[in-house]
Structure formats: structure tokens, C-alpha cells
């Protein structure tokens, strides 16, 4: 009897340990462990302050729109340094917030007033951590901060032909590093080739060496600024077929991860080829619907996967009719509990939407005057959003009711755009000047 009791106790302890391991997920890159802004983390706080439930906070040398990445006991942060006017790669201890290493990479912070070069988020696979910056620098370190390789994409491929500062986060997926550059075909403000067409392209690289495995040219019929995309590649699998989703240049495309070959494309939300519709929200997918957030105040499109070649409008599952309710010009939606959570920065509202039908289950108006451009986090039955001022709003995912509204900014925060993330039972909130680690206590 005693032996049986001990066996049952050991099995229960093992099951509890495994459950905790499953729930304690790393947040390895921009949209998290499932590439959709959600995580299985539980026990996350719904209420806190700048002094309550704060595990630690770390001073940051400058602002950045980049989202932190977490792997086990390390937190990786891309940043600017306002004092030295340089770009930085930082690593903190997840338990204490103590700095583990800091790398000054290159001088120069920005080319315009709207954003800095430090907007792309770092990505890690537990072996390497990769940082990319809008000046073209692409650098990989091991987790202890040893530089493994470095490239500058602008120097190799030509100056980025963008009106504003280019930003796209690198993607690490199945032993490959992906980076997209969707840009104008003609130069703008002296940037880009003047003697030949600027190509839009996708690169796949070896994460350990930085060596290019393939380069795929992605054509587009879009005009002027509508060719520019600030989106990030998103992995997707449908009926056993793995693919990389790319959005921008007036089209959504699916690509073979092994070769870059285009499998299908759908467009356009811009039939009149309006020339100022740059694209910001990345694609987001449920099990059988891919969401396209058209720019500005245009509708949202739900696309049915599984097609091949050039798709027509039969691929559309639904289109949002009331763009005042459903639209997103900047934030990428989240997919959680089988539904989409769409943050409208235009209307300052969050909506829960059923993927197959487009039925809006609820819409919640968000408080305050500042804009909400940071992409939402969905976890533990809650949705976390943050506005330009660093105010964090926590919403009940079930009914859309606001649980709390917490001021995390310093008073000087005016364009805070880093998304909140959750990992190992903790929230990580980045303002312009500080990184907070928050946990239920």
C-alpha cells in the first residue's frame, strides 16, 4: 500500500511538473510561441501598479518600439542609447533584472522623427539570438553575448527604398532565419537604386553562420508607398502544408519555407492602386482563416487557405462591413481561444471576432486620449493592450469588460509601441525608459 501511494505521489508530482513546464512558455520572438500574439501562460496578474507586483524594473538607455524576447532565464531587448546616439543589444537576467550583457552596435538612431532604427524585435531559438535594425544591421550572438556573425543588408542589397524608417522583425522557424524587404521599385528621397529597379525580396539564412540559403524576389503591382511593408513573416500550416505568410505590396502570399517559392497569392484590397497605402499589420491565422488588415480605414478581409496560384475573390470568407468597428492600420491582431482579437487604433476599440463568420462577439471602447498602436497580448483569459502614454488596459477575454487601467509610463512617454509579452508566469512591459517584470504575488 505504501509503495502504491508513493508511486501515485511521484506520478502526480511528475504530472504537475510537466504541466508547469508546458504552461511556462518562452516568448522567443515578436508574436510569441504560436506566432499569433497568444500564449498558454496562466496565473498572470490582472491588477498591479508601478510599485505593486513588480518583480523588478530595469532602466533602459533609450526608446524603442521593439518587443522583448525571453528564453528561459534571459530577456533580450533591442534599444537605442540616447546619450551615445547608438544602437544597442541588451540581455537581462529574468529572475532579478540584473544586466547580463550589453553591446553597442553602430552609431545613428534614426532617419526621421516618427521612429528609430530599433523598431524590429529580436528573435531567438535558444541557440542564437538575432537582432535586426532599420539601418540594415543584422547581428547574431550566442545566449552569453558572444558575437557569431554580422551583416548589413543595405550594404549588400542596396539602400532600403522606404519613405519612412524600414522595420520588419526577423523570423526564426525550423532552423532557418527569415527576413523580408518589401520596398518601392523606384528611389525615394535619394534612397534606393536610381539606375535599376529596386527588388522586393525574402531572404532565408543559416542562423548559425548568417549565410544566405536562398533569396526570393517578390513582385508587386502596387504603386509608390503602397509597395512598402513594415510587416513580419508569419509561419502557418494548413492540412500538413507548411508555409510562410507575407503581406505587403497590395497582396498576401504564401511561400514554401524550404525554397521561398510562391505557392499562392491573393489581392487586392487596393484595386484602384492608391499610392499611399503602406502596410503595417502582419498576417494572423486561425486554423482555417487568414486575416488581412487593409491599411488606413479600409476593411478587414478573411481569406480561406488551401488555394494555389493566383486566387480570386472566391477565396474571401468574409469582409468587415463596418470599418468604424473592425479595422486596424497598425496593430497586428491576436488569435486566442479560437477567436481573433482585433485592436482598432483608428477607433481605439478592441473586438472579439469569430474567424469563420466574422461575427463580432463584443467590442470595447478603450479609455484615454493617446493612440493604441502596440499589438495586443492574449493570455490567461485576458487581453493586454498599451497606448502611446504607457497606460496598460487589461480586458476580460470572455465578455470584453475592462478589468484595470494602469499607468506605467514616466510622463514623457508619447509614442510607446512595444507590445506586452508573457513568459514563465510573468509580464514584461517596455516603456520608453524602463522595462518592468510583473507577476502575481
N, C-alpha and C positions, 0 to 999 in steps of 0.2 A: 504493500500500500504506500509506504513511504517513498519507494523508488518511483512508483507511478506518479505520485504527487510531485516529486522533483522533476520528472520528465515533463509533466504538464506545465510546471512553473518555467522551466527552461524554454519550452516551446512558446509560451506566452511572451516571455521576455524577448525571444528572438523575433516573434511577430511584431511586437511593439517597436523593436529596434529597426526592423525593415520598414515599417510604416513611417517612422520618423525620417528614415533616410529618403523614402520616396517623397515625403512632404517637403523636406529641406532641399529645394532645388537650387542649383546655381542659376544666376542670371548672366549668361555668358556674352550676350550681345544685345543690340538695340531693342528688339521686340521680345526678348526673353526666351525661355526654354522651348516654347512651342511656336515661336516666330509670329505670335498673334497678340501680344500685349497682356497675356494672362499667365498665371502660374497656379500650381496646386497648393501653394503655401497656406497654412492655417494658423490660427492664433494671432493674427495681425491686429494691431490696435486700431480702434475707430476714433479714439479721442486722445489728444496729448497737447502739449504746448512746447514752447522753445526751452522750457526748463523741466517739464514733466515727461516721464517715459523716454528721456533722451539717454541712450546708452553712451554716446559720445558725439562730439562735433569737432570738425577739423576746419581750420582756416584755409581758404583757397587763395592762390596768388592772383587770380583774375577771373573774369566771367567766361562762360562757355555754355552753349546750348547742348553739349554732348551729354548723353545718359551714361552713368557709371556702369561698369561690368563687374560681376562678382564671380569668383571661382574659389570655393572652399573658404580659406581664411584670408583671402586677398581681395581688395577692392581697387579696381583700376579706373583712373579718371583722366580724361583729356582736359587740358586747361590752357589758358593764356596766363602770362605773367605781366601785369600792367607796369610794374616797375622796370623790368629789364626789356620790355617790349619783345617778348619771345614766346614761343610755343612750348608747352610742357607736356610730359607724360609722367603721371604720378601713380604711386601704389601705396595703399594704406592697409594696416592690419585690421581685419574685420571685427575682431573682438574688442580692441582697445582704441582704434582710430589713430594709433601711432603711425607716422610716416615710415615706410619701409625703404622706398627709393624714389628718386626724383630725377628726371632727365630733361635738361634744356636742349631743345632740338634745333630751332632756327629762329632768326630774328624776323620781326614783322608780324603784326597781328591781324591786319585787315586791309581790304581794298575799297570798302565802302562803309557807311555808317550803320547799316542795318544788321550786320552780323560780323563775326570774326572767322578766322580760318579754323578755329577749334569748335566747329559745329558737329562734325561726324563723331559717332560714338565708337569706342574701342570694342574689339571682339577677341575672345579667347576660346581655346578648345582644351585648356588645361595643360597644354604643352608650350604653346606660344601665345603671346598677346600682341595684337596688331593695332597700331594707331594710324589713322589717316587724317590729313589736314587739307584745307581748301587751297593751300599753296602748292599742292602736289606731293608733299612728303608722305611716304608710306614706309613705316618702320615696324620691325618685329623684334620683340625681346623674349627671352625666356621668363618664367614667372619670378625669377630672382633679380631681374633687371639687366641681364647681360644682353647687349645688342647682338642680334643674329644676322640681320641684313637690313639694308635701307635702299629705297629707290625714290626717285622723284618723277611722277607720272607726267607732269608738264614738260620736264626737260626731255623725256623720252618720246612723248606722243604729240607734243605741241601744246601751246598755251590754251587753257580752257576758254572756249568761246561762250562766255556767260555774261549777261548784263550785270548780275549781282554775284556775290561770292559763292562759288560752287561748294555744294555739300552733298555727300552721299556716304552712308556708313558702309564699311567693309562687311562682307558676309563670310563666315567660316561654316562650311557644310560638307560633311563626308570627305574629309581630307583634302579639300580644295578651298582656296581663298578667292572670293569673287569681288570684283569692283566694276561698277558701271559708270560710264561718262556719256550722258545724253545731252548733246550741245547743239548750238547753231551750226549751220553749214557755211555761214559767212562770218567774217570777223565782226566784233562789236567793241567799240571803244578801244580799238587797237589790239584787242586780244583775239587770237586765232589766226590761222593761215590766211594770207591775202592772195597767194598765188595758186592755191588749190582749195578744194572743198574740205571743210572740217568734218571728219567722220564721227558719228556716234558709235560707241563700241562697248563691249563687255570683255573684261579680262578674267581669266582663271589662272591662278598661280599656285605653286607649291608653297604651303605655309612655312615649311622649314627652311627653304632656301630663297624664296621670293621669285624663283624662275617662272617665266610665263609658260603655261601649258597650252593655252590657246587664246586667240583674240578673235572675237566675232563682231563684224560690222553690222550694225542695226539700222536699216534705212527708215526714213520717215518722210511723209508728205507735208508735215506741219511747216508753218511759216514763222520766221523770226523767233521771238521769245517763246512761242509755243513749242519749239523744239527742246527747250531747256527743261530738265527734270532734276529735282532735288530729292528724289525718291531713293529707296534702297531695295536691292534684290531680295525676294522672299521665296523660300523653298515651299513646294506644295506637292502632295502626292494624291493622285486620283486613280482608283482602280489599279493600283500597283505600278503606275507610271509616275516616276519622279521627274519633277521639272522645276525650273527657276522662273518665277513670275517677274516681269519687268514692265513698268508703266512709265509713259512719257512720250513726247512727240506725237500726241493725239491718239496713241494706240496702247493696248495691253497685249503683251506677247508672252508665250510660254516657251522655254528653251530646255534642251537636253543638258543636264548638268555635266555630262561627260565630255561633250564636244562643243556646246554653245549653239548647236543647230536650232534654228527656229522651228518649233513644232506647230504653232498656230498663232494667229493674231486676230484681234478684234478692235474695231474702231469705226466710227469715231463719234465722240461727244461734241466734236467741233466740225460739223460738215461745211461750214462757211469759211473755215481756215482763218479764224480770228487770230491775230498775230501776237497777242499779249497774254496768252493762257499758259504760262509756265506751270509745271505740275509739282506739287509738294507731297500730298499724302501717298504713302506706299500702298500697294495692293494688300488686301486682307482676305483670308479664305476660311470658310467653314468646311464641313465635309464635302459639300457638293455645290457651293456657291462661292464665286469670287466677286468681291466688292470693288467697284471703281468709283472713287470720289472725284467727279469732274471739277475743274478749277472754278474759282470765284464763287458765284452764287448759282452755279449750274446744278442739275440733279445728280443723284447717286444712281448708278447702274449695277444691277446684279446679273452676273454672267454665268451661264451654265458651262462647266468644264467638260472635257472629253472630245472636243472637236479637233479637226486637223485642217491645216492650210488657212486660207482667208475665211473668217467666219462672217456671216451676215446677221441681220437683226433677229433671226430665229434663236440665236444664242442668248438673247436677253431674257432673263426670267422675270424681271420687273424693273420699273424706273420710278423713282420717287416723284410724285406729282407736286407736292407742296414743298418747294425748295426752302421756304421760310422755316420749315420744321426739320427737314433732312437735307443737310449739305455739309461739306467740310472742305475748306480751302487750304488748311494747313495740317491739322492733326490727323494722324492715321488711326482709324477705329480699332477697337479691340474685339476679339471673339471669345466668348466665355459662357459657360452653361448652355451651349448650343445656340446662342444668340449673338448678334452684333451690338456693340455699344458705340454709338456714333456721336462724337463731340462736334457740335457746330460752333466754330469760332466766330462765324458771321452773326449768328443769333445768340450766342452764349447760352446754349442749351445742350443737354445730354439726352439721348434717346436710346431705348432698348428696342431692337428690331428683330423680328423673326426672319431668318435667312431666305426660306423658300418663297414666302408670300410677300415680304416687305411690310407686313403688318407692324405698326408701331404699338408696342405694349404700354409704354409710358414715355413721357417727355418731361424733363425737369429743367426749369429756368435756373441758371446759375447766378449766384449773388455777386455784387460788386461791379465796379465800372471797368477795371482792366480786362483786356482780352485773355482768352484761354487758347493758347497755341500748342502747349505741351500735350503729347499723345496720352490717352488715359491708361491707367493700370487697372486690371481686373483681377481680384484675388480675394479669397476668404469671404465670399458673399458681398463684397464691397467694390465700389469703383472709386478710384482716387484721381482727382484732376487738380492742376495747379495753374494759376493765372500769372500774368506778367509781374505782378507785385509780390509773388511768392506766397499767396494765400492758397492753402490746400483745402479743397472741399471733398468730404467723404460722403458717398451716396450709397444707400441700400440698393443692391443689385436687384432685389426681388420687386420692390414697389417704387423705386425712384425717389424715396424720401431722403432729404438731406439729414445726415447724422451729425456732422460737425463742420465748422468753417474755422480754420486755424491759420493765423498769420505767422508765416515762417520767414518772411523777408526782413531785410535790415532797414527798410525805409528808402534805400537808394535803388532797390530792385525795380526796374522798369520794363525789362524785356526778358524775364526769366522763362526759358522754354525747355529746360531739361525735364524729361519725363521721370516721374517717381517710379522706383523699382522695388521689388520684394524678393528677398532671398534669405534662407536659413532663419525664418521667423522674424525677420527684421525689414523695416522700410528704410530706403535710402533716398534722401531728399536733397537735391542740389539747388542752392540759390546762387546769386551772382558771387557771393563772397564766402559761403560756408557749405560744408557737406555734413548733413545730420544722419545719424543712425538712430532709428526709433524702434522701440519694441514694447510689447505689453509687459507690465511688471506687477 
